[in-house]
Amino acid sequence: MNALRHSALSTGLIFFASTAMRAQDPTGPLTPPPSEEHNVHRVTTTDAPEAPPALPPEQIIKEFAEKEEKFLRARVRYGYKKSIKLTEFGRDGQPSGEFQVTVTTVVDPDGTVYEKTVEQAPSTLHALGATREELKAASRIPAYPLIPTQLAKYALRYAGTEKVDEIDCYIIEAKPKLLERGQALFQGVVWVDKQYLEVVKTYGKWVTDLGDQKAPELPFTNFETYRENVEGKYWFPNYSRSDDTLHLKDSDDVPVRLVIKWTDFKPLPMAPAATAPVVTKPKP
């Protein structure tokens, strides 16, 4: 059995093959997430085949989009444990306050899937008065924007290759062709494993014609998200991070960070329909 470990990028790696996207979105992560916070494993049951030859971008996009739909359909059949941590930083760059909530997936007898809060540490935040519900809302980031039925809404550009730790990846840049009022669309970049043509990392934001989408009262828009290989066949998000700045009228700006971690992926005891959303019910 082969296992390839995905850890966070070293500080020498850049989020994109060029700096163009960084110029457009200056609110991206200040630094890549530290390696001790993020570990991803690919598990296979056979020896890895030889890397495929260079492919036309259209074929790369077609194949990874089909797999994205497969992962989307599988994702709702799995429960998880999720921690959401919001951190403020002082002038010295050290954490000055934080608020963390942990939830787990629960299935009601009627089949309704929801996130139940299982742990909530007392908030030590100073500048932000974020509530538990605001943190949970900020953590609900759509994971699979580029499925086949959505591709026509995007201008997709092959931007080269880059190694994400040990994994050689194609870089695909996505930009909405036309912003919509009723549906937020992804604007950013995906990293596609050259060997398996599966997305292993994304960076970007969700936008409508009204602007960037974000949780109320929180500044976070751009998220860097890594994925976990589950059961050797699905890629689910397991680490997402956003760094931003809270602009205050009467004091210095406050750097803030949101980190979301998913662990303990397990099949749900009652598998919902592929399109069933996870809802939050008014339970403790």
C-alpha positions in Angstrom: 0.0 0.0 0.0 1.4 3.4 -1.0 0.8 6.5 1.0 1.7 10.0 0.0 1.7 12.6 2.7 0.4 16.0 1.9 1.6 18.7 4.3 1.3 22.4 4.0 3.5 24.3 1.5 6.8 25.6 2.6 7.2 29.3 2.8 9.1 29.3 -0.5 6.1 28.2 -2.5 3.7 30.6 -3.8 -0.1 30.2 -4.0 -0.1 30.6 -7.8 2.2 30.0 -10.7 2.3 33.8 -11.2 1.6 36.8 -9.0 -1.3 38.0 -11.0 -4.0 36.5 -8.8 -2.2 37.8 -5.7 -2.4 41.3 -7.1 -6.1 41.0 -7.6 -6.8 39.4 -4.2 -4.4 41.0 -1.7 -6.4 39.6 1.2 -5.1 36.1 0.8 -3.3 34.1 3.5 -0.3 35.9 4.9 1.8 32.7 5.0 1.1 29.1 4.1 -0.3 27.0 7.0 2.3 25.4 9.2 3.1 21.8 8.5 2.3 20.6 12.0 -1.3 21.7 11.5 -2.1 19.8 8.3 -1.5 16.3 7.2 -3.2 14.6 4.3 -2.7 11.0 3.2 -3.4 9.4 -0.1 -4.1 5.7 0.3 -4.1 3.3 -2.7 -4.4 -0.5 -2.9 -2.1 -1.0 -5.8 1.3 0.3 -6.9 1.0 3.8 -8.4 1.0 3.8 -12.2 3.4 5.9 -14.2 2.5 9.5 -14.4 0.4 10.2 -17.5 1.9 12.3 -20.3 1.1 15.9 -20.8 -2.6 16.4 -21.6 -4.6 19.1 -23.3 -6.0 21.5 -20.7 -9.6 20.7 -21.9 -9.0 17.0 -21.0 -7.5 17.9 -17.6 -10.5 20.0 -16.8 -13.1 17.5 -18.1 -11.6 14.6 -16.1 -11.1 16.5 -12.8 -14.6 18.0 -13.0 -16.1 14.6 -13.4 -14.3 13.4 -10.3 -15.4 16.6 -8.4 -19.0 15.6 -9.0 -18.2 12.1 -7.7 -16.7 13.5 -4.5 -19.6 15.9 -4.1 -22.1 13.1 -4.2 -20.0 11.0 -1.8 -19.4 13.8 0.6 -23.0 14.0 1.9 -22.8 10.4 2.8 -20.1 11.0 5.4 -20.1 12.5 8.8 -17.2 14.3 10.4 -15.9 16.2 13.4 -15.1 19.9 12.6 -13.2 22.5 14.7 -13.5 26.2 13.9 -11.0 28.5 15.4 -10.9 32.3 15.1 -7.7 34.0 16.3 -6.7 37.7 16.8 -3.1 38.8 16.7 -1.4 41.6 18.6 1.3 44.0 17.4 4.0 41.5 18.2 2.4 39.0 15.8 1.4 36.6 18.6 -2.1 35.4 19.3 -3.9 37.9 21.6 -7.3 36.2 21.7 -9.3 33.3 20.2 -12.6 31.6 20.1 -13.0 27.9 19.1 -16.1 25.8 18.5 -16.2 22.0 17.7 -19.1 20.3 16.0 -19.9 16.8 14.9 -22.4 15.5 12.3 -25.6 14.0 13.7 -28.5 12.3 11.9 -32.0 12.5 13.4 -34.4 9.6 13.2 -36.2 11.4 10.3 -32.9 11.4 8.3 -32.1 15.1 8.8 -28.4 15.7 9.0 -27.1 18.6 11.1 -24.1 19.8 13.0 -24.2 19.5 16.8 -21.9 21.6 19.0 -19.9 19.3 21.2 -17.3 21.7 22.6 -17.0 25.5 22.9 -14.1 27.1 24.6 -14.7 30.5 26.3 -14.0 33.4 24.0 -10.9 35.5 24.7 -11.4 37.8 21.7 -11.0 41.5 22.2 -11.8 43.2 18.8 -14.4 40.7 17.6 -17.6 39.6 19.2 -18.2 36.6 17.1 -20.9 34.2 18.2 -21.0 30.4 17.9 -23.4 30.6 15.0 -21.3 33.1 13.1 -18.3 30.8 13.4 -20.3 27.9 12.2 -21.7 30.0 9.3 -18.2 31.0 8.3 -17.1 27.4 8.1 -19.7 26.4 5.5 -17.6 26.8 2.4 -18.8 25.1 -0.8 -16.1 22.6 -1.6 -16.7 21.5 -5.2 -17.5 24.5 -7.5 -16.1 23.1 -10.8 -18.4 20.2 -11.5 -19.4 19.4 -15.1 -22.8 21.2 -15.0 -21.1 24.4 -13.8 -18.1 24.6 -16.1 -19.9 26.7 -18.8 -20.1 29.5 -16.2 -16.4 29.8 -15.9 -13.4 31.0 -17.9 -10.8 28.3 -17.1 -7.2 28.8 -17.9 -4.3 26.4 -17.6 -1.6 28.3 -15.6 1.2 25.8 -15.6 2.5 23.2 -13.0 3.7 23.3 -9.5 4.7 20.8 -6.9 2.5 20.8 -3.8 4.8 19.0 -1.4 5.5 15.7 -3.0 2.7 16.0 -5.5 3.2 17.3 -9.1 0.1 19.4 -10.0 -1.5 21.2 -12.9 -2.7 24.7 -12.0 -6.1 25.7 -13.3 -7.3 29.3 -12.8 -11.1 29.8 -12.6 -13.0 33.1 -13.1 -16.7 33.6 -13.5 -17.7 34.7 -17.0 -20.7 36.6 -15.7 -21.5 37.3 -12.1 -24.9 36.4 -10.9 -27.2 37.7 -8.2 -28.8 34.4 -7.1 -25.7 32.1 -7.2 -22.2 32.7 -5.8 -19.4 31.5 -8.1 -15.9 30.6 -7.4 -13.0 32.8 -8.3 -9.5 31.4 -7.7 -7.2 28.5 -8.5 -7.3 24.7 -8.1 -4.3 22.3 -8.0 -4.9 19.1 -9.8 -2.8 16.0 -9.2 -1.1 15.3 -12.5 -1.1 11.5 -11.9 -4.7 11.0 -10.8 -6.3 14.2 -12.2 -8.0 15.0 -8.8 -8.1 18.3 -7.1 -6.0 18.3 -3.9 -6.0 22.0 -3.1 -8.0 25.1 -3.8 -7.5 28.8 -3.1 -10.0 31.5 -3.8 -13.3 33.1 -2.9 -17.0 33.1 -3.8 -18.5 36.1 -5.5 -21.8 37.5 -6.8 -22.6 40.7 -8.7 -22.9 42.3 -5.3 -19.4 41.5 -4.3 -17.4 39.0 -2.3 -19.4 36.5 -0.2 -18.5 36.2 3.5 -20.1 35.5 6.9 -21.7 38.5 8.5 -19.5 40.5 10.9 -16.4 38.6 9.8 -13.9 39.8 7.1 -12.8 36.5 5.6 -13.2 36.0 1.9 -10.2 34.1 0.4 -9.7 30.5 1.7 -6.8 28.1 1.1 -8.2 24.6 1.4 -6.4 21.3 1.4 -8.1 17.9 1.0 -7.9 14.5 2.7 -8.0 11.3 0.8 -10.7 9.1 2.3 -10.9 5.4 1.8 -8.4 5.7 -1.1 -11.0 7.1 -3.5 -12.5 10.4 -2.3 -11.0 13.8 -1.7 -12.8 15.7 1.1 -11.7 19.1 2.6 -9.8 18.6 5.8 -8.1 22.0 6.4 -9.1 25.5 5.4 -7.5 28.8 6.4 -8.2 32.4 5.8 -6.1 35.4 7.0 -7.5 38.9 6.9 -7.4 42.2 8.8 -10.1 43.8 10.9 -10.2 47.5 10.3 -11.2 49.4 13.5 -12.1 53.1 13.5 -10.5 54.1 16.8 -7.6 51.8 17.1 -5.0 49.9 15.1 -6.0 47.3 12.6 -6.2 43.8 14.0 -4.9 40.8 12.0 -7.3 37.8 12.3 -7.2 34.2 11.2 -9.9 31.6 10.7 -8.8 27.9 10.6 -11.3 25.1 10.0 -10.3 21.4 10.4 -12.4 18.3 9.5 -11.5 15.0 11.0 -13.0 11.5 11.7 -14.7 11.0 8.4 -17.2 8.1 8.7 -20.1 6.9 6.6 -23.4 8.2 8.1 -25.7 5.6 9.6 -28.5 6.9 7.4 -27.1 8.0 4.0 -28.9 11.1 2.8 -29.8 11.9 -0.8 -26.8 13.2 -2.9 -28.3 16.7 -2.8 -29.3 16.8 0.8 -27.7 19.7 2.6 -26.3 19.7 6.1 -28.5 22.0 8.2 -28.0 23.5 11.6 -30.8 22.9 14.0 -31.3 24.8 17.2 -29.7 22.1 19.4 -26.8 22.6 21.9 
